[in-house]
Amino acid sequence: MMESGVPACHTCGGEVGLDVHGEPFVACRECGFPVCKACVDHEVSEGRKSCLRCAAPFVIELPTHDLDRDDSGNKQVTISQPNEPADAGIHARHVSSVSTVDSDYNDEYGNPIWKTRVESWKDKKNKKKKSVSKTEKEVQAPDDQQMDQKQIPDAAEPMSAIIPIPKSKLSPYRSIIIVRLLILALFFHYRVTNPVDSAFGLWLTSVICEIWFAVSWVLDQFPKWYPINRVTYLDRLSARYEREGEPSELAAVDFFVSTVDPMKEPPLITANTVLSILAVDYPVDKVSCYVSDDGAAMLTFESLVETADFARKWVPFCKKFSIEPRAPEFYFSQKIDYLKDKIQPSFVKERRAMKRDYEEYKVRVNALVAKAQKTPEEGWTMQDGTPWPGNKTRDHPGMIQVFLGSTGAHDIEGNELPRLVYVSREKRPGFQHHKKAGAENALVRVSAVLTNAPYILNLDCDHYVNNSKAVREAMCFLMDPQVGRDVCYVQFPQRFDGIDRSDRYANRNIVFFDVNMKGLDGIQGPVYVGTGCVFNRQALYGYSPPNISSLPKSSSSCSWCGCCSCCCPTKKQPAKDPAEVYKDAKREDLNAAIFNLTEIENYDEHERSMLISQLSFEKTFGLSSVFIESTLMENGGVPESVNPSTLIKEAIHVISCGYEEKTSWGKEIGWIYGSVTEDILTGFKMHCRGWRSIYCMPVRPAFKGSAPINLSDRLHQVLRWALGSVEIFLSRHCPLWYGFGGGRLKGLQRLAYINTIVYPFTSLPLIAYCSIPAICLLTGKFIIPTLSNLASMLFLGLFMSIIITSVLELRWSGVGIEDLWRNEQFWVIGGVSAHLFAVFQGFLKMLAGLDTNFTVTSKAADDSEFGELYIVKWTTLLIPPTTLLIVNLVGVVAGFSDALNKGYEAWGPLFGKVFFAFWVILHLYPFLKGLMGRQNRTPTIVVLWSVLLASVFSLVWVKIDPFVSNANAQNLSQDCISIDC
């Protein structure tokens, strides 16, 4: 552990160490940037002799021969001998221990199994260290020659920067939030102290709903207290890791693409996503693409074969002419001048030929789709006549096929292509497969065995790479020594094609991606949204960030919001003993994986080997020695001890259906199980361990997808998200109580996660509040008493604060007012339909064990523009909003009829009632427009429901008899009684 007063290195997280005078080591006299000897040693050996912060030259010369590096120059995690100069803090991964019985992990001779494995692994590293040191000594240039080398100025500079929102925009925004809080307090004081006795039930219901809405607003608003923007410097990334004449030192990236049903997720869409990945602007040997076929469909496999063949032409074409986007379907469909910025005379000719080749490729893929429409009785057979192993989609072995890359296939110009791997995990009856989360975890293990890139980028099958430099954008954060150490993932916003300009169902979700996510980036980072995310593989393994022990005692940031002290006044906290901080962190059950590498440095050789065996790699990661050894390689790469010929066999083993049994997969490691929205849960667990995430918004959108744009599919998509939130709320991972005590999850970040899991419950007060206007109009009662001057000022102030808050939010975020209004409308539409169903289904699942099977949302494949926008597919989700529309329309008619009957004095109270009714109708207007369909063709079932509900409420209206006053009604009844009929 760090001694008190010795700062931590900002590059590796270890101690900076002491100099010959016993003082903390200082490499830069200009700014005092804390860097340890080992890291300075590494910088000097790489030719960089200036401070990372201020670019001032280092004042001392350090030897460079004792640094442990691999062939690419990256530092390795080693388990060193007690007498070796060990960098105890370098790349240490903090995890909680899992105790086991020694006998469970001994071989037949009684020796610990892992003692032999770790010893062999350590010996290989030591040999490698000696060979590297020897090579360095041979090629090391004289000191005077090194001093003469010119330093690249950009190489030592930060590769990204935070751009705070200007105070002229942010200060008024924060001020109006506080003012709105005060107005809300006064408003509720008035509402509670002024009940409406004549309509006490309606008044009480409305007050409860309004309090819930106020709480929801607080949960949604305050995580946006410190929004920020970020900018990246791709030129600095290249200057640091891509020097001319030297191999690229950029980190490798494994791409994950998930698909299930090729009938609902057309193979052509998946193929375009794969082609855009293979053509990405990144070193070829650093890119691997894994396609998970969770439906074991032969159609997906065959389409991938065609895609691999077409990639040999498409990839060199993209890189030669630097086209964007690099998904052919979307590139050729662009309605822009494709000659812009193209200077090669051959471009037009080659583009025309490529477009012809792509059309022929589409014909072949579409022919496969047409063939797959009807499955043969005997099942599918492959070209060699053998049966397709996946004929039984729920009972088939694991399948892996490697295309391109290591197979020796090159493009038409003879250049190497990225690796493309088809994966279909094993499925057997009686095993729980955990849907998408299970498929992603299988890809984590397969990729670790075959390529083991330190970073993982996952995409949905319909999200293609729209910006070929997107991976470089993420590396500006992840590979920055000052920023990337504690970053678990870099999240990109989702952008969509195929949506009409008005975006009537808020498919773009602009408010969430351009407002909420920017706010979270200023705290601890954005939530994980399931796609378009670059992960640090070590974070997926359940490790905590290297400098987790320094988080609780940070004096430079606010413990509540995580931002600098300029936003919140902070009180100077007394320094806490680092040992106590470490003990507090270990008490919590937040760390999943295996052990803290810094701990075992304090033990002797025998104790260390025994400790490793006791801490149970296999119980955590499963029974695969190749995979477990890969988890120890923080900088990635396939272990040297592995025979390449056995890799595929080992990869098949790690995707077997029983591999995760009695392990931590899905509990603490990888994508977390327990919710259909595994993305929120996975990101939440990482933030609880102390990691932070980054929100990256390049000028050109990094990824684009196909949205389910028609009303029915959109509501089903929202239902799935809401049900996942309800499942998290009812689980042990609920943010209301999970993860307290360690101080690793910021307070505002917790509020944001609470908001993500409680928002479906807003549907209950929302549907009640939307019904109150119609009830008031039909009964002649109202939820608000006669307003005084003070009450009028409160209502006016509340409405003005709501409007001003929205305007100021639009001002700093750049979101348009139309997008804000669409978001508000669909909040009501989804709240009274999908969210309501999600709440009931979530409780049914918990209480009765009734699980809901969700179908995959169909992706638009209609050739006509917005072809699916006007399709209305009947679903029970349409019933509640349809009912609310009819009730409020009937109520408005009844209210006006009643006012006409009563005279002038009835028009005043009518205004307030009709105002609220119109508020409901305006918010449900996109829903009403969607029901009308194209050319006003409303489905017959909708007409029948409308007539039925209208008849019911008409009968209720007649029963209430609003045309007749109470006195007249009594007279008429007396007259009727007195007449002898």
Secondary structure by P-SEA (a helix, b strand, c coil): ccccccccccccccccccccccccccccccccccccaaaaaaaaaacccccccccccccbbbbccccccccccbbbbbbccccccccccccbbbbbbbbbbccccccccccccaaaaaaaaaaaaaaaaaaaaaaaaaacccaaaaaacccccccccccbbbbcccccccaaaaaaaaaaaaaaaaaaaaaaaccccccaaaaaaaaaaaaaaaaaaaaacccccccbbbbbbaaaaaacccccccccccbbbbbbbbbcccccccaaaaaaaaaaaaacccccccbbbbbbcccccaaaaaaaaaaaaaaacaaaaaaacccccccaaaaaaccccccccccccaaaaaaaaaaaaaaaaaaaaaaaaaaacccccccccccccccccccccccccbbbbbccccccccccccccccbbbbbbcccccccccccaaaaaaaaaaaaaacccccbbbbbcccccccccaaaaaaaaccccccccccccbbbbbbbbcccccccccccccccccccaaaaaaaccccccccccbbbccccccccccccccccccccccccccccccccccccccccccaaaaaaaaaacccccccccccccccccaaaaaaaaaaacccccccccaaaaaaaacccccccccccccaaaaaaaaaaccccccccccccccccccccccaaaaaaaaaaaabbbbbbbbcccccbbbbccccaaaaaaaaaaaaaaaaaaaaccccccccccccccccaaaaaaaaaacccccaaaaaaaaaaaaaaaaaacccccccccaaaaaaaaaaaaaaaaaaaaaaaaacccaaaaaaaaaaaaaaaacaaaaaaaaaaaaaaccbbbbbccccccccccccccccbbbbcccccaaaaaaaaaaaaaaaaaaaaaaacccaaaaaaaaaaaaaaaaaaaaaaaaaaacccccccaaaaaaaaaaaaaaaaaaaaacccccaaaaaaaaaaaaaccc
